[in-house]
Amino acid sequence: MILLWFCVLTVEASNVDYYTASVFEYMPIYDEKQPILVNVYKNLFIYNEMTVLAAKNEADIVVFPEYGLYPFLTREIFGRIAQFVPDPTEEDWNPCTDPDRYENASIITDLSCMARKSNIFLVSNLITFVTCNSSLRVCPPDGVFLYNTNVVFDRKGKLVARYHKYHLYDEDGIDVPEKPEFVTFDTDFGKFGTVVCFDLLWKEVTELIERWNIDSMVYTSWWLDHFPNLFSTETHYSWSLRFDINLIVSNKHIPSGGAVGSGIYRGPFISPHYVYNPNGKAKLSVSRVPRPGVKNLSDDNSIVFEFGTDHPGNNLSSGVCSEKILGPPKSPYDYRCLELNLSNFTLIRLKETAEKIEACNDGLCCTLSYKIANYSLDEDYYLIVLNGSLHLTKYALAAEICGLVRCDTFKGEACSVFPTKSFTIFEELNLTANFTTKYVYPSLMESEIRLPNTSKWSFNNNSLFLTQPMDGALLTASLFGRAYNRDPI
C-alpha cells in the first residue's frame, strides 16, 4: 500500500508568469530473485502513478531520476533490457501511437503513453543501445554501444529529445558517446536542455547554456553527497544561481550512499523548492517555476507528497554522517556522506569572534571578513583554499576554491570530518578571492543541510557576502571556481 502525505496545498491561479514542474526522488524496487523486466514494470507502475498525480496538480513536466527504473547492474543484464531510441532530430516517432515500429521499445512505449494520457512532458533516464558500425569506432564484443540516456516525451507522447550521458561516474559496462551532445527541446512553456548527473560539473554544460540560449534544464541524477563543497542541493542551487536559469532536478534516493536531495531551483531571485531528508521515503515535489524574465512569482506555491515507511537510519539531526566515524551503513536507509580529502588545501582555523584573515594556495588568495554572534568553543571553522586538482575517487577536476567550513579533527588530521549540524551564527561574512576563471559557483549552507533564504546573502563572480545576519547556524560558505581549461584529459 502506498501512503500519501501532504506538505503544502496548492492554490488555483490564473497567472501566466510561471509553469509547473514536478520531480520524483525514488529508490527503485528491485528483487534480484525476479526477472529484471518484472522489476522494471513494477517501477513503471509507480512512474505512471506519479505522472498521473503530477498532472492532477497541474504539472506541465515530470522528471524521474537517473537509474530510476533499476539499480546499476551488469552490462549483460542491461543488454537484455536496453531500449532502441532513434534520434528525434532525424525521425518523428510517437511510441504510444506507433508501438511496433521498433523491437526492444516496450519501456519507451509505456513512458510515451504515460505522457500522452496525462497530457504532460515526461523525462526519464534508462539504458539504450545503438548497433555498432565498426567502420567508425571500435565495436564492443557484444556488438552494441550501451548508453546512459535521458529521453523526453511531449504532451502527446512524441519523442522530442534523446541525450547520451558523456561524463560517466563509475559506470563500468556503459559506453561513452563518441562526442558530447548538446540536446535541447521546445515546449509551450520555454526552451529546455537536458544532461545527466556528473555531466553538470564539466565544460559542455556551460556551452549548452551559452550557445543554445535555454531557459531551463531538466536533470536526472544519482548524486553522491561530498562534504564540504559538493552536496546535492548545495551544488545544484549554486549552478542555478551562477547561470540564472531554472534547474529541475530528480535525484535517486539511496541514503546509504549519500544519494538524497531533489529540487526545483529557480535562479537568484526566487528561493528554491527542494527536499532533503534521508528517511527512505519516495518524494514527488511539485512547484511553480518562473518563465523567462520573471524575477518574482505573484503566487508561489509548492507541494510535496511522500510515500512509504519512515526509516530514520542516521538522520541529519544526529549531526554525524561520516563513514570514518560511523563505519559502513547498516541498511540502504542508513545515511552516509562522503568526505573530500583536503590535504592539498590551505587551511586556517578561525580563532576570534571577528577578524579579517587571508589564505593563499598556489596563487589563489582568499580573504574572509566575519563577525560571529555566538561562537561555540566546541565548534571549529576553517578558511579553506585550493588552486589545483580536486579529486573525486578516480576523477580529478581543476578547481579554484575559497570557502569557510565547519569541520573537526579526526585521528590527528585537521578539518577531515564534517558535521551536518552546527550552532554558530554569523552576523557578518564576506568571502572574496582573485579567481582566474569566470565560472565561479556560490553556495551557503546552514545546519542540517538547509539552504538559507536568498534575501540573506548575495554574490558576484569574486565575492560572497551576507546582506543580513543569518537566522540559522553556518555549515559552509563557498565560492567554487571551475577552471575547465585546466582539466586533465
N, C-alpha and C positions, 0 to 999 in steps of 0.2 A: 504494500500500500504506500503510495506517495503522499507525504504530508505536506501541507501548504501553509506558509507563514507570510503574512503581510507586514511590510515595514512602514511604508508611507503611501497613502492613497492618492491616485491621480485625480485631476480635476479637468473637466472638459474645457477646451479653449479653442478659439477660432483664429488665433494669431497665426501669421504666416512667417514669423521670424525664426522658425525652428523646424526641424524634422525630428522624428523619434527613433532612437536606436536601442537595440537590446543585445546583451551579451550573456552567454551561458558559461559559467565556471563549473567544471564537471570532472569527476573521476569515473571513467567508463567502466561499465560492467564487463567482467572477464572471468570466465571459468575455464581453466585450461583442460578440464575433463570433457568439455563440449566442443564440437566443431567450431572453427573460427567464424564461419558465417552465421551460426546461431548466436554467437556473442554480438556480432555486428548488427544483426537485425533487432536484438534487444535494445541496443543503443540507438538504432534508428527509430525505434518506437518512442524512446524518450525524446529524441530530437523532434519528432513530429508533435508530441505533446507541448514541447517548449515553443515550437513555431506557432502553434495554434494560440497558446497563451500570450505570446508576444503580440500577435496580430490583434487579439481581443483587447489588448492595452494600447492599441493604435500605433504599434511599432511599424516603421517603414522598412527596417532592415534588422535581421537577426544574424549573429555571428557565433560560431561554435569553435572550440579550442583545437589547437594542434594535437594530432594523435587523439582526437576526442572519440573516435569510434573503436579504438583498441589501444592496448599498451604498445610499447616498442617491442616488436617481435623479430624473428629471424627473416633473412631475405627469402628463404624457401617458403615460409608461411605467407609473407607479404606478396610473393609472386602468385599465390593461389587466389588472392582476393583483390589484386591491383586492378584498377579500372582504366579503360581506354577513354581518354578525353581529347577530342580534336581541338585545334587552335581556333577559338571563336572569331578571331580576326580573319580567318580564311574560310570558315564554314559556318553557316547558320544551322543550329540544331536545338530543338526542344525535346529533350529525352522523354518528357512526360507524354507528349503527343506523338512522338516517333520513337518508341522504346526499342524497336527491333533493328534500328539502323546499324548498331554495332553489338558484337558479343562483348562479354565482360563489362557490362554497363548497368547492372541491376541496381547497384548502390546509387550511382549517379541518377538513375531514373527515379528512385524513391525521393532523393533530395529535390529533384526538379519538381516532382508532384507536390511536395510539401510547400514549396514556394508558390506554385500555381494555385493550390487550393486555399492558401491563406492570403493570397494577393500581397506578397511581401518579398523583398530582396533577401536572399539567403546566401551566407558564406560558410563553407565547410572546408575542412582540411582532411585529406586522405592520401593514400598511396596510389599513384597512377603509373602506367607503363607506356613506353614508346618502343616499338620494334626497332632493332638495330639496323643501321646502314653501315656496314663495316668499311665502306669506302671513305666515310667521313671521320669515324672515330674508332678507337679500339673497342671491340664488342665484348661485353661480359660473357662468360661461358654459357649462361642460360639464354642468351640471345635477345635480352631486352634491357633497356635502361629503366630503373625504378626511381621515381621522383617523389619527394615530399611536396604535395601540391595543394594550393588553395583553388577552389572552384567557386564561382559566383553565378547565381541564377537571378533573373529579374522576376517581376511580379507575375508574369505569365509562365514561368518555368524555363524560359530560354537561357541557355548557357551564354553568359556575356563576358566572362573573364576566366582565365586559367593561368596560374602563376606557379613556377617551379622554384622552390627554395634553393638559394645559391650558397649560402654560408651554413653548412651543416654543423651540428654540435653533437659529437659522439653518436653518430648515426651510421654505424658500420653496416654495410649492405645496401645503403641508399646511395644513389649516384648524384654527382654534381652536374648540373647542366653545362653544356659546352661554353656558354657565355651568360652573363647576368641578363635577366629580363626586366623590362620596365612596363608594368602592366597597369592600365587604368580602365575604368568603366564609367559610363554616364548613367545617371539616374534622373528621376523627375525632381530630386531634391539636392543635386550637386554632383561634382566630379570627384571620383574616388581613385585611390591607389590601393594596392594590397601587397603585403610582404608577410614573412613568417619568422617569428621569434628572433633568433640570433642575427638575422639579416639587419635588424634595426641598428646594430652597433657599427655598421660599415658604410663606406662611402656611397655605395649605389643608392641608398635610400635618400641621401641629400640630393643626388642627381634627379631622382624621381620627382621630388618636390619642386626643385628649382627649374627643371626643364619642362615638366608636363603640367604645371600650374593646377595641382589638385587642391580641393577644399578639405577633404577628409581622407583618413587612412583607416582601412579595416585590417585588423592584425590578429592572426591566430598565434597562440603561444603555449609553450611548455617552459615557462621561465623559472629558473632556479635562483632563489634569493642569495645574493653575495653581499655581506657586510664589508666595508661601510658605504659603498657608493652605488651598488647595483641591485637594490631591492626592486621588485616588480613595479609597485605603484610609484616609487620614487623615480625610477628610470623613465617610465612611460609618461609620467606627468612632466618631467623635465624636457623630454623630447617635444611634447605638445607646446610647452612654453617657448622653447627656442624657435620653433618654426611658426608659431601662431596658427596652427591648424588643428582640427579635431583628430584625435587618435582613439579609435574604438577597439578595445582590447578584450578578447576572450582568452583567458588563461586556464590551463589544466589545473585540477585540484588534487595535488599529491603532497600533503603536509610533510610526510616523512622525508621527502626530497627537497623541501623548501619551495615547492611549486604552489603558490597561493596568491590571490590578488588579481582581480579584473576591474576594468573601469571604462568610463567614457570621459575622456579628458578633453577639455573644451577651450584650450588656449589660455592666455594670461589674464583675460578679463572676466571670465566666468569660472567659479570654483568647480572642481571636478566632482563627478559622481563615481564612487568606487566602493568595492567591497574588499575587505582584507580580514579574514577570520579563518584560521586553520582548524575548523570544527568538524571537518568531514562531511559537511552538507554541500550539496549542489546548490547553485545560486543563479537565478535568472534576474538580471538587472535591466530596467527599462528607464530611459532618461531622454529628456529633450536636448537637442543639440543645435547650436546656433548655425544659421545659414551664413554664407559668405558675407562679410562686412558687418555682421551683428555683434555688438560689444556687450549687450545686456539683454537677457531674456525677460520679457514683460511678465511671463508666467512660467516659472521654473519649477517643474515637478518631476519627481522620480519615484520609482517603486522597486522593491526587492522581494522576490519570492525565494524561499528556502525549502529544500526537500531532503528528507532522510532523517537519520538519527544523529543527535549531537554526540560527537566523540571528542571530549576535551583534550586528550593527549597531553602534550606540553603546550598549554595555551600561552598567549602573549603576556597575560597578567603575572605569570611566574617570573618574567624578566630574563629568562635564560633560554636560548635556542641553540647554543654551541654544542656541536658533537664532541669537541675536545673535553667539555665538562660533563655532558650527559651520557656520552657513549652513543652507540648506534641506536637508531629508532627501534622501538619495540613493536610497532604496528604501522600500517600505512597512514594512520592518523596522528602519529607521534611527531610533532613538528620539529624540524631541524633546519637551521640556516647554515650556509657555507660562509667561510671567512677568508678574505684575501690575505695573502702574506704581504705585510708592509715593510719587510726587511730592507727594501731598496728605497723607501720613502725617507725623507727628513721628518723627524718627529720632535715637537716641542710641547711639553706639558704646561698647561695653564696653572699659574701659582697664585694669582691675585684675583680679587673680585672685579677689578677694572684695570685695563692696561692696553698698550699697543705693542704688538710683537711682530717680528718678521722672520721667515724661514725661507731658505733657498735650496733648490735641488737642480744641479746641472743647468744653471742659468735661469730657471724659472723661480721667481721670487714672489712670495705670497705674504701679504700684510693683513693682520687681524686686529681690529679695534673692537673692544667689547666692554660691557658693564653687566654684572650679574646681580640679580635681586636677592637670591637666597642660596648662595654656594654651599652645597653639601660636601663636607670633608670626606665623605665616603665615595664620592664620585670624581673620577679623573676625566678631564677633557684634554685632547691633543690637537694642536695645529699640525696638519699633515700636508706634505708637498711632494709631488713626483713629476719629474720630466723624463720620461723613458718608457719602458715596456711594462704594461700591466698584464699579469699572467692569470688566465682563467684555465685551470688544468693544463691542457696541452696547446692552448691558444694564447697568442700574445697580441695586444693592442697597443699602439703608440698613443700615449696619454700625457696630458698636462693637467695635473690635479691640484687644486687648492681647496683644502677642506678643514672643517672643525668637527671632531667626532668624540662621542662618549665611548670610552673603551677602558679595559682593565688589563693588568699584567697577569700573565699565566705562565707558570714554570719559568719565571725569570725573564720572560720576553715581554717588553713593554708594548702596550696597545695591540694585543694579539687576540683578545676575545671581546665581544661586543654585546652588551646587554640590550634587551629590547625595551627596557623600562628605565626611566630617569626621573629626577625630581628637581633638577636645577633649571631655573627660569632666567632667560636672558632679557634684560631691558633694552640693551643696545647691542648691535652686532653689525660689523662691516668687514666683508672679505673682499680683497682685490688682488689681482696678480697681473704680471706682464706677459700675458699669453701671446704666443706667436700664431696660433690658429684662430680662425673666426668661428669655429664650431665649438662653442662652449655651452654646456647644458647645466642649468642651475637647479638646485634642489634644496629643500628644507624639510626635515622630518622630525616629528615630535614623538614623545614616549608612546610605546605600544604601536609603533609603525602607523602613525597618523599624519596626514598631510595638513598643515595649518591653512587657515583661511588666506586667500590671496591678498586680502586687504592688509595683512600684517607685514608683508615683505615685498621687495621688488628686486630688479636686477637689470644689468646691461651686459654687454659682452665681456667685460672685465671685472665686474663687481656684483656682489650680492649684499643686500642690506635690509635691516628691519625698518619699517616705516612706523611701527608701533611696538610696544613691549609685547612679548609673546604671552599667550594665555597658557599654553602647555609647556612642559619641560622639553628641552632640546635633546635629540639623539644625534642628528647630523645636519651640517650645513655644507654644501659642496658646490664648487664650480668645476665641472668635469669636462675638460677640453679633449677633443679627439683630433689628433694630428694624423689625419688619414694618409697624407702624403708620405708619412714615415712608417706606415705599417709594413711588417715583414711580408715578403711574397709568399 
